[in-house]
Amino acid sequence: MPEEKITLDKKTFRALSVDTRVKIVKSLLARRKTLSELKDELGMSPSTVKEHLDTLINAGLVKRIDDKHKWKYYEITKKGEKIVGSKETKVWIILALAAIATVGLVYNLLMTTSSVARIARTAEEVRGIGDTLGAETTAGSQWPCIILIVALIIALVAAAVYLYHKRRG
């Protein structure tokens, strides 16, 4: 099923420009909540939280559930889910691309090293100068690949730690 595009209009940008509103939407990702639960969670007065909720409702990020009971629940809309919940998806895409790039760099490093070694052996057989040529070429060509591999591994570890902490809460 193709994923529908989300259009970020002026109301949506305005609604998400305040950290408290972003916290509310993220909190509602877990489950629907009452005004009282949200005020306790945020440590704010009910009127302030209600004002933030009204802004989020006007932007179409949150909806109020009125099911004829005493408590009125607020829950995130599909639009809100896709906007706020998409960061994790982006992190997974970045992780996958970094893993593919790391494999490609390792392959490139191995192929370059073996090619340089073959050239050095051939040069040694032909001219007797292979040792110096091979040593200089191998040392010069490996460092950029090694640096990129280390940087990608650090990025992968950082992204994995981020996802781990995000899932724990």
HELIX and SHEET records of a PDB file:
HELIX    1   1 LYS A   10  LEU A   16  1                                   7    
HELIX    2   2 ASP A   19  ALA A   30  1                                  12    
HELIX    3   3 LEU A   35  LEU A   42  1                                   8    
HELIX    4   4 PRO A   46  ASN A   58  1                                  13    
HELIX    5   5 LYS A   78  VAL A   84  1                                   7    
HELIX    6   6 SER A   86  ARG A  127  1                                  42    
HELIX    7   7 GLY A  130  ARG A  168  1                                  39    
SHEET    1   A 3 LYS A  33  THR A  34  0                                        
SHEET    2   A 3 TYR A  73  ILE A  76 -1                                        
SHEET    3   A 3 VAL A  62  ILE A  65 -1                                        
END                                                                             
